[in-house]
């Protein structure tokens, strides 16, 4: 019954009074475990620190965290095994949709509420996730405050009226590109860019070879990887220097996947790139 009651809270996300730092209401979950770096970042802002008893260990790694590492390391981290999670005696576990079925079943069998959220594909879907998680934590007002910050950042990053969108390729590790229905492509549209690979019908994680980049260059190449690693040597290939009309800029890979507060940083970075052109 406790699990069903907590799951019901997620469905009640709506507008609420201004954010408050008061403790969570008695009927809110007092022990939350998050197993996804995207939900980690949101819950760290909308839940009480004492409520969030553990986050995913991805959030404490420089290459996979969407949080400030100093902030992330204030929390206990878990790898996501059922044994680790159950030992923490949470009221609710928040995870992504890729949680192993056996782990999900073990959590449910223990009578613990399990909330699974998909990767946000648009800003609007991310807004819904923020509201849901804030309501779940018993602090919907904090969700409203975070959404206002996101809206302010997007408004500040929006191009001036009449700006012609710049054709852009987000080139990720190994030469792959994001699909058209992804959060980063939605953010490109909102900040004065257009995804060239999306216009060409390329899908999520399709491979864009160097030869094709050289033959059909965009106005902007956003290199979203570690150009100094062996895997990402493609992103800094010397042949790219021949593209005199294509601007190459660095895009932190941590800005690609998560919504919530990550949108604020991503919008700011994309605005910086646009204004530098």
N, C-alpha and C positions, 0 to 999 in steps of 0.2 A: 504493500500500500504506500509506504514511504517513497519508493521508487516511482510509482505512478503519479503521486502528488508532485514530485519534483519535475517530472517530465511535463506535467501540465503547466508548470510555470513558464516554460519556454514558449508556449503558445499564446501567452498573455502580453508579450512585448508590445509596448505602445508608448505614446508620449507621456512624459512625467514631469514633476517639478524640477527645479534646478538641482544640479548634482550636489551631493552632500558626502562628507567623510564620516558620517555616523556609522556605527557597526551595523552589520547585516541584520535584518529582521529575524526573529526567532524561527519563522517558518522557512527561511532560506537555507540552503545547504551550508553547513558549517565547515565541511571538509570537501574541497574540490580538487580533483586530479585532472590535469590537462595533458594529453598525449600527442599534441600536434603543435608545431611551432607557430602556426597562424593563430590558433586559439590561445596559446600561451600569451602572445603579445597583447591580445585584447583583454583577457582576464587579468593580466597584471595591472591594467589600468582601471577596470571597472569593479573588481572584487577587492575585498579587504585582504591585506597581505597574509593575515592569519588564516583566511579561508582557503587560499590557494596553497595546499600542502605539498604539491609537487607539480613540476612542469616537465616537458619532454627534454631529454638530454640534447636534442638537436639545437635547442635554444641557447645552450652553453658552448656551442662550437662556432667559431668565427665563420666557417664556410656555409653554415646552414641556418644561422639564427636570423630572425627578423626583428630581434630586440637588441637594445643596448646590452652588451655582454656584462657590464657591471651590474645592471638591474637584474638580468637573468640569473646571475650567480648569487643573488640574495635568496633564491628559492632552492629547495631540494630538487634534484633532477632524477628521472627514472628512464629506463630504456623502453619501458612499455610492456614488459612481461606480465602475465596475469598474476604471478606470485608476488612481484613487487607491488603491483597496484592493490591487491587484496590485503597485503600486510599493512597498508596505510589506512585501512578502514574508512574509505571515502563515502560520502553521501551520494556523490555523483561523479561520473567520469565523463570528460568531454574529449572527443577524438575525431579524427577524420573518417572518411568513408573507406579508407584502405586498411583499417584495423583488421588484423587477422581474425577470421570467423571464430576460431577456437578461443581467442582472448575475449572477444565480445561475448561469447556464450558463457564463459567462466564468470565474467562480471555480472551478467544478468542472473545466472544461477545463484550468485551470492546475494541477490536481492538489492543490488546497487543500480541506481539509475544510470543509463548510458545515453548520452546525447552525441550523435554523429553529424557533423556538418561537412558538406562537400567543399572542395576548393572553389572560392568565389570566382566567377567568370566575368562579373561586371561590378562596377562601383555600387550599383543598387543592391546587388546580392550581398555584397560585403556590408552595406548599411544594415540589411536585415539581420545578418549574423551578429553585428555589434549590439543591436537592440535585443536580440534573443539572449545573448550571453549576459548582458547587463541585467535583464529581467531575471534570469536564472540565479544570478548572484544576489539578487534582492536589492540592487542599486540601479534601477532604470534611469534615474537622473544622471548618473555618471555616463551612461550610454548616450544620452542626449547631448551631454557636454562634449564627448568625444566626436559625435557626429557633427556638431557645430564646428569643431576644429578642422575636421575633414572638409566640410563644405567651404570654410574660409580658405583653406589651402588650395582647393580646386578653383575657386573663384580668382585667387591671386595668380594662379598658373595658367588661366585661360588666355588664349591669344586675343589680340585686339580684333575688333570687327573688320572683316575684309582681308584678314591674313590668309594667304594661300597655304594650305597644308603641305608640309615637306615630306616627300617620299622617304620612308625610313625602313631599315632592316634592323631588327634586334637579333644579333648573331650571338648565340649562346655557345657554351662549351661543346667542342667537337663539331661545330658548324651547324647545329640545329637551330630551328626558328620556332617561335610560338605560333599557335594557330590563331585564326581570326577571332574565335570565341574565347578569349582569355582576358584576364584583368589588365595585363600590361598593354594589350592592344586597345582596350577601352580607354586607358589612360592616355595613350598616344593620341587618340581621336580628340580627347578633351583638352589637350595641351598644344595643338597645332601641328600634328603629324598625321601621316597616313601610312599604314603598314603595306609596304610594297609586296611582301610575300603573301599577305592576305589577299590583296587584289589579284595576285596570280594563282590563287586557289590552293596555296600550300597549307598543309594541316599541321596540327600540333606535333612538334618533335620531328618534322620533316627535315631532311638534310639539305643544306644549301651549299653546293660545292664552290670552291674558290673560283673556278673557271666561269661559273654562271654569275657570280658576283662581279667579276671583272667585265663580263660581256654586257650585263644589264645593271650597272651600279645605281644605287639610290642617291638621294641628296645627302642622307645621313646614315652612317653605320654606327649603331650602338653596340659596342663590344661588351657583352655581358658574360665575362669569364675571366680567368687569370691568364693574361697574355704571356706570362713568363713560365707557365707550366708546359710540360710536354704535350698534354692533351689539348691545350688551347693555342698551340703555336700557329694554328690557322688564322686566329684572330689578329695576329700581328705580322702576317706574312709580308716579306719585302715587296711582293708584287702589288700590294695594295697602295704603295706609294705612287704608282702610276695613275691612280684615280684622282686627277687634279680637281675635279668638281665634286668629289664625295668627301664629306667631312666625317672623320672618325672621332668618336667620343666614347669614354668609358661609362658603363652603366653597371653599378653594383648588382651582382646576381641576387642579392638579398632583397632587391626591390621588385623582383619579377612575380612572385607567387602570392604573397599574403596581402590581405586587405587591412581593414582597421587602421591603426596608426601608421602602418607602412605606406599607405596611400599618401600621407602628408609628405613624407620624405621623397617618395617617387615623383609626386607632382612638382615639388620644388626642384628636383634634379632635372626633370624634363624641361621645365621652364628655363632653367639656366642654359641648357643646351640650345633651346630655340632662340633665346636672346643673344647668344654668342655667334649665331650664324651671320 
